[in-house]
Amino acid sequence: MSDDKENRAEQKDSECVVPGPAIPPSELHKYLSESDPHSAQDISRYVELEASDEKVLHVEKVKSEVILGDLHEVWDVHTDKNRWWVITPLTNLYPQAHFQSLDYTLSFHVGLMMRVRSRPQGPDSDDPTPFDEVFRRREQAEKNLEAAVEAEDYQSVGMQLRECLISLVGAVRRRVERKPQAEIPQDANFVAWSSVLADQLCPGDSDKELRQFLKGAAKGAWQLVNWTTHYRNADEPVCSIALQACSNLIGHFIQILERNKREKTKNCPLCNSRDIRTHFDPFLSADGEYYLSCGVCDWTDHPGDNDGAKEESE
């Protein structure tokens, strides 16, 4: 009688065990009910950038939650060595070996990002962008400002910010199609270039005030930075104001570029959805390109994907 009870107990226990080995991470994508391939590709690139010795095998969005007005997305990422949580915004990754609870990790991330956002200079993304050189020069100027003691130390910060602004107009003009009749200033003529770019990025009467503001902000930042490089009594407040002026100007131009890119495609041409997302592919050109995708259907204006779709249709 006891043997029958033991057999039934063993049979009952066996019904609760998942048979066979776990599904390999590289095969998990076959069983996803929903996918966002372009956002998943962004997350994959981010992880491989942060964990440079690891290769991503599987990326899956497991949670979306609005907290304090921000939509946070949580991704489960398998690599050939580890498993990570990746949470946006601001994008950060957490090893699941140490952060086993998803809810705890999300709460931790929200608290951490609130502290990061409270810093005076604000956060800088580690994702690759066409403005990497600009950000690098600005960050180097900020580090040198923190270590500056003598007047010449502060003057050198002004010189670094000057090169940062020249890099900025170089990065912007590579992403703007200039009109044939537009003037072509010398590469180092920051004020002239910023005026040309403002005219093309903010054309027409409707953008007159914005265009004038950009030109004024660019000219003001350039004059302040150049004055700092020659100011024999340069000090921390002077350089801090110059750094903030350059940081603001960088943000202005990037926002205008993103606005112009989005305005060209306000709705998905396939499903008419407004859920248009911006991604960056560092391999599209010498310094990378932004592209759009639809969060509802499979539409994208990525050149490689469009070529692939054309080949399939043929």
C-alpha positions in Angstrom: 0.0 0.0 0.0 2.8 2.4 0.9 4.5 1.6 -2.4 1.4 2.7 -4.4 1.4 6.0 -2.5 5.0 6.6 -3.2 4.5 5.8 -6.9 1.5 8.2 -7.1 3.5 10.9 -5.3 6.5 10.5 -7.7 4.1 10.6 -10.7 2.4 13.8 -9.3 5.8 15.5 -8.8 7.0 14.6 -12.3 4.0 16.4 -13.8 5.3 19.7 -12.4 8.8 19.4 -13.9 9.5 21.0 -17.3 11.0 18.2 -19.4 14.2 18.5 -21.4 17.0 21.1 -21.3 16.4 24.9 -21.3 15.9 26.6 -24.7 19.2 28.0 -25.9 19.2 31.9 -25.8 19.9 32.1 -29.5 16.6 30.2 -30.2 14.3 32.2 -27.9 13.5 34.8 -30.6 11.4 32.2 -32.4 8.9 32.0 -29.6 8.3 35.8 -29.1 4.7 36.8 -29.5 5.6 40.5 -30.0 8.8 42.1 -31.1 10.3 45.5 -31.7 13.4 44.6 -33.8 14.9 48.1 -34.1 14.6 49.0 -30.4 16.0 45.5 -29.6 18.9 46.3 -31.9 19.5 49.5 -30.0 19.6 47.6 -26.7 21.9 44.9 -28.2 24.4 47.6 -29.4 24.3 49.3 -26.0 25.1 46.0 -24.1 27.9 45.1 -26.5 29.3 48.6 -26.1 29.2 48.4 -22.3 30.2 44.7 -22.0 32.7 44.8 -24.8 33.9 41.2 -24.4 30.3 39.8 -24.6 28.1 38.9 -27.6 24.3 39.4 -27.3 22.3 36.2 -28.1 18.8 37.3 -27.2 17.0 40.5 -26.4 13.4 40.6 -25.1 11.3 43.4 -23.7 9.6 42.1 -20.6 8.0 45.1 -19.0 6.8 48.7 -19.7 5.7 51.0 -16.9 5.1 54.7 -16.5 6.7 56.1 -13.4 6.7 59.8 -12.6 5.6 60.6 -16.1 8.4 58.6 -17.8 7.8 55.4 -19.7 10.4 52.9 -18.5 11.1 49.8 -20.6 12.8 46.7 -19.1 14.7 44.3 -21.4 15.9 40.8 -20.6 19.3 40.4 -22.4 21.2 37.1 -22.8 24.8 37.2 -23.8 27.4 34.4 -24.3 28.6 35.1 -20.7 25.9 36.7 -18.7 22.3 37.8 -18.4 21.3 41.4 -17.9 18.4 43.7 -17.2 18.6 46.8 -19.4 16.2 49.6 -18.4 15.4 52.9 -20.2 15.5 55.9 -19.8 18.3 56.7 -19.1 19.7 53.5 -20.5 21.5 51.4 -17.9 22.3 47.7 -17.4 22.2 45.5 -14.3 23.6 42.0 -14.0 20.8 39.6 -13.1 23.2 37.6 -11.0 23.1 40.5 -8.5 19.7 42.0 -9.3 17.5 39.0 -9.3 14.2 40.8 -8.6 12.8 42.8 -11.6 10.7 45.1 -9.4 13.6 45.9 -7.1 15.9 46.6 -10.1 13.3 48.9 -11.7 12.9 50.8 -8.4 16.7 51.0 -8.0 17.0 52.3 -11.6 14.4 55.0 -11.1 16.1 56.2 -7.9 19.5 56.2 -9.5 18.3 58.1 -12.6 16.7 60.8 -10.3 20.0 61.3 -8.7 21.9 61.4 -12.0 19.4 64.0 -13.4 20.0 66.2 -10.4 23.7 66.8 -11.3 24.4 70.3 -12.5 25.6 69.3 -16.0 23.0 66.6 -16.5 23.6 63.0 -17.9 25.4 62.1 -21.1 24.3 59.0 -22.9 26.9 56.3 -23.5 25.2 55.2 -26.7 27.1 56.0 -29.9 26.0 59.1 -31.8 27.3 61.3 -34.6 28.3 63.8 -31.9 30.8 61.6 -30.0 33.7 63.9 -30.7 31.7 66.9 -29.6 30.7 65.2 -26.3 34.3 64.0 -25.8 35.7 67.5 -26.1 33.0 69.0 -23.8 33.6 66.3 -21.2 37.4 66.9 -21.3 36.8 70.6 -20.8 34.6 69.8 -17.8 37.3 67.6 -16.3 40.0 70.2 -16.8 37.8 72.8 -15.3 37.4 70.7 -12.1 41.2 70.4 -11.9 42.1 74.0 -12.8 44.0 76.2 -10.4 45.9 78.9 -12.2 44.5 81.5 -14.7 46.2 79.7 -17.6 44.4 76.5 -16.6 41.1 78.2 -17.0 42.2 79.8 -20.3 43.0 76.3 -21.6 39.4 75.3 -20.8 38.2 78.1 -23.1 40.5 76.7 -25.9 39.0 73.2 -25.5 35.5 74.7 -25.6 36.4 76.5 -28.8 37.4 73.3 -30.5 34.2 71.7 -29.1 32.1 74.3 -30.9 34.0 73.9 -34.2 33.4 70.1 -33.9 29.7 70.8 -33.3 29.1 72.7 -36.6 31.2 70.1 -38.4 28.9 67.3 -37.1 25.7 69.2 -37.9 26.6 70.2 -41.4 27.4 66.6 -42.3 23.7 65.9 -41.5 22.2 68.8 -43.4 21.6 69.0 -47.1 22.8 72.5 -48.0 21.2 74.5 -50.8 23.3 74.8 -53.9 23.4 78.6 -53.7 24.2 78.6 -49.9 27.6 80.1 -49.0 30.3 77.7 -47.8 32.3 79.4 -45.1 35.8 78.2 -43.9 35.7 75.2 -41.7 36.9 77.2 -38.6 34.4 80.0 -39.1 32.0 78.9 -36.4 29.7 82.0 -36.4 29.2 81.9 -40.2 28.6 78.2 -40.2 26.1 78.4 -37.4 24.2 81.1 -39.2 24.1 79.0 -42.4 22.9 76.0 -40.5 20.3 77.9 -38.6 18.9 79.3 -41.9 18.5 75.8 -43.3 17.3 74.1 -40.2 14.7 76.8 -39.3 13.5 78.3 -42.6 10.5 80.5 -43.2 8.5 83.0 -41.2 7.2 80.5 -38.7 10.6 79.7 -37.4 12.0 83.3 -37.5 12.2 83.7 -33.7 13.8 80.3 -33.3 16.3 80.9 -36.1 17.3 84.3 -34.6 17.7 82.7 -31.1 20.0 80.0 -32.5 22.1 82.5 -34.3 22.3 84.7 -31.2 23.1 81.8 -28.9 25.8 80.5 -31.2 27.5 83.9 -31.6 27.2 84.6 -27.9 28.8 81.3 -26.9 31.6 81.7 -29.4 32.4 85.2 -28.2 32.4 84.2 -24.6 34.7 81.2 -25.2 37.2 83.2 -27.2 37.2 85.9 -24.6 37.9 83.3 -22.0 41.0 82.0 -23.8 42.5 85.6 -23.6 41.2 86.7 -20.2 44.2 86.9 -17.9 42.0 86.8 -14.8 40.0 83.8 -16.0 38.5 81.8 -13.1 36.0 79.1 -12.3 32.8 81.1 -12.6 33.8 82.4 -16.1 34.7 79.0 -17.4 31.6 77.4 -15.8 29.3 79.9 -17.6 31.2 79.3 -20.9 30.8 75.5 -20.4 27.1 75.8 -19.7 26.6 78.0 -22.8 28.4 75.4 -25.0 26.4 72.5 -23.5 23.1 74.4 -24.1 24.0 75.2 -27.7 24.9 71.5 -28.4 21.5 70.5 -27.1 19.8 73.1 -29.2 21.3 71.9 -32.5 20.7 68.3 -31.7 17.0 68.9 -30.8 16.5 70.9 -34.1 18.1 68.1 -36.1 15.8 65.5 -34.5 12.7 67.7 -35.0 13.5 68.0 -38.7 14.0 64.3 -39.0 10.7 63.5 -37.3 8.7 66.2 -39.2 9.5 64.4 -42.4 7.7 61.3 -41.2 5.0 62.3 -38.7 2.9 59.2 -39.5 3.9 55.7 -40.6 3.4 55.5 -44.4 2.2 51.9 -44.0 -0.2 51.9 -41.0 -0.5 55.7 -40.4 0.5 55.3 -36.8 2.2 58.2 -34.9 4.4 55.8 -33.0 7.5 56.8 -34.9 10.8 56.0 -33.2 14.3 57.3 -33.8 17.3 54.9 -33.8 21.0 55.3 -34.5 23.1 53.0 -36.6 26.8 53.7 -36.2 27.6 51.6 -39.3 25.5 53.4 -41.9 28.2 55.9 -42.8 31.6 57.2 -41.7 30.1 58.6 -38.4 26.7 56.8 -38.4 23.1 57.9 -39.3 19.8 58.1 -37.6 16.8 56.2 -39.0 13.1 55.8 -38.1 10.9 52.8 -37.5 7.2 52.3 -36.6 6.4 50.9 -33.2 3.2 49.2 -34.6 4.2 47.6 -37.9 7.4 46.6 -39.6 8.0 49.8 -41.5 11.5 51.5 -41.3 13.4 53.9 -43.4 16.7 52.1 -42.7 18.5 51.8 -46.1 19.5 48.2 -45.4 16.0 47.1 -44.5 14.5 48.8 -47.5 17.0 47.1 -49.8 16.1 43.8 -48.2 12.4 44.4 -48.7 13.0 45.4 -52.3 15.0 42.2 -52.9 12.2 40.1 -51.4 9.5 41.8 -53.5 11.6 41.2 -56.7 
